[in-house]
Structures are given as structure tokens and as C-alpha cells.
Amino acid sequence: MGAETDVIEYEKKEAEINLDTKEKTKKEKEAKPEDGEIRFFGVRALMTTPLSACDKIDRIFGSGGEAIIHHMWFESGETLFDNMIKFSPEKSLEELLKALVDVQPHAGWGNISMKTIRTDPPTVDITVKNPPVKTVKGSQKHMISSFWAGVLSRYFNRQLTCKNFSYNADKDEFSCTISI
């Protein structure tokens, strides 16, 4: 009888957690931006300038800092795109991706252009005009490239990574390739 009671209690707790999660999602979806707060497709925007943090991480961890920043920004891109999908199920992935690209200059990340080279396996060239990152040394390059690798991994439903980093100072353009 004790094990049966434990199972019932567990199921009750699980139901409460599921209800709490649904309530939280509903509240987030219905949340009205506070004065000056920016939200797009239900996702809150945070203003930050992480360039100096990247420099410090590079000084502390050396080349390991690149791995840290890559994983942080990859997850950030993937999670952001997941949340956009969750809060705007009526929108297509293409519409959400375009909206995310379009908002980048307003968020301080520069003007993004994407060129899909092929879809199977996915290969996308990204160019950012007037990027906040003006180097391909250290972890800073992963702030843009890994973010988009996360977004596009979710978009194509395949694990992608970033490579072929370059920065052209004359054109003020950062570029990279996102692929398998």
C-alpha cells in the first residue's frame, strides 16, 4: 500500500509541475512590456555589451575561452529561436528567422545578411555589416557566429557549427559560414 501511495503522490506532484509550467508559459505569453521594455514574438530583449567579458574570459582561460563563449552563445541562439517558435506557433520558421534577422540592427548586432548555399546538408554564409565584433581573434568571433549556429541548428533541425571567420575592416564586415 505504501508504494501505491508514493506513486499517487508522485503523479500529483507531476501534475502540479505541469500545471505550473503551463501557467508560467501563459503568463509569459500574455505579459505586457513594462515601460521601455522590448519584446518581439513574446521574447524579452536584453541589452548587453559582452565584448569586454569575452576579453576577460580569453585572458583567464586562453583558447578554452572560445569553447566557453561558443557554447554559451550557441545555446542562447537555439533557446531564443525555440522561444520565438513557442510564443508564435502561427508563424512559419521562415517568418521567424526573417524577423530575427530584421531586429538585429535595432539590438546593436549590425545588419545581417544570410545566403543559403544549400539545405542538405545545411550551409549558410552570414555577413554582418557594422558588427559589434571587429576581430576574428579570441572568443569574440563566437558571439555572432555561434549565436547564428544555434538559431540555424534549430531552424534546420540539425546540429551545425561555425567556421571560416573573417573580418574586413575596409568594408566593416564580419562573416562566417554555418554548416555541419
Residue pairs with C-beta under 8 A, 6 or more apart in sequence:
25 86
28 42
28 87
29 42
29 87
31 39
31 42
33 39
33 44
37 44
38 44
38 45
39 45
40 84
40 99
40 103
41 83
41 84
41 87
41 88
41 91
41 96
41 99
42 83
42 84
42 86
42 87
42 88
43 80
43 83
43 84
43 87
45 103
45 107
47 107
47 108
49 108
49 132
50 143
51 132
51 133
51 140
51 143
54 65
54 69
54 138
54 139
54 140
54 143
55 138
55 140
57 65
57 68
57 69
57 139
58 65
58 66
58 138
58 139
59 65
61 68
65 138
65 139
66 138
66 139
66 141
66 142
68 139
69 139
69 140
69 142
69 143
69 146
70 139
70 142
70 146
70 162
71 146
72 146
73 142
73 143
73 144
73 146
73 147
73 150
74 146
74 147
74 149
74 150
74 153
75 150
76 147
76 150
77 146
77 147
77 148
77 149
77 150
77 151
77 152
77 153
77 154
78 150
78 151
78 153
78 154
79 150
80 100
80 150
80 151
81 96
81 97
81 100
81 150
81 151
81 154
81 155
82 154
84 91
84 96
84 99
84 100
85 91
85 93
85 96
85 154
88 96
91 99
93 155
97 151
97 155
100 151
101 112
101 114
104 110
104 111
104 112
104 128
105 111
105 130
108 132
109 128
109 131
109 132
109 144
110 128
110 129
110 130
110 131
110 132
110 144
110 174
111 128
111 129
111 130
112 126
112 127
112 128
112 148
113 126
113 127
113 128
113 129
114 124
114 125
114 126
114 148
115 124
115 125
115 126
115 127
116 122
116 123
116 124
117 123
117 124
117 125
117 177
117 179
119 156
121 158
121 179
121 180
122 152
122 156
122 158
122 160
122 178
122 179
122 180
123 177
123 178
123 179
123 180
124 148
124 152
124 177
124 178
124 179
125 175
125 176
125 177
125 178
126 144
126 145
126 148
126 175
126 176
126 177
126 178
127 173
127 174
127 175
128 144
128 173
128 174
128 175
129 171
129 172
129 173
130 172
131 144
131 167
131 172
131 173
131 174
132 143
132 144
133 140
133 141
133 143
133 144
133 167
133 174
134 167
134 169
134 172
134 174
135 141
135 167
136 165
136 166
136 167
136 174
141 165
141 174
141 176
142 162
144 174
144 176
145 162
145 165
145 176
145 178
146 162
148 162
148 176
148 178
149 160
149 161
149 162
149 178
152 160
152 178
153 159
153 160
158 180
159 180
160 178
160 179
160 180
161 178
161 179
161 180
162 176
162 177
162 178
163 176
163 177
163 179
164 175
164 176
164 177
165 174
165 175
165 176
166 174
166 175
166 176
167 173
167 174
167 175
168 175
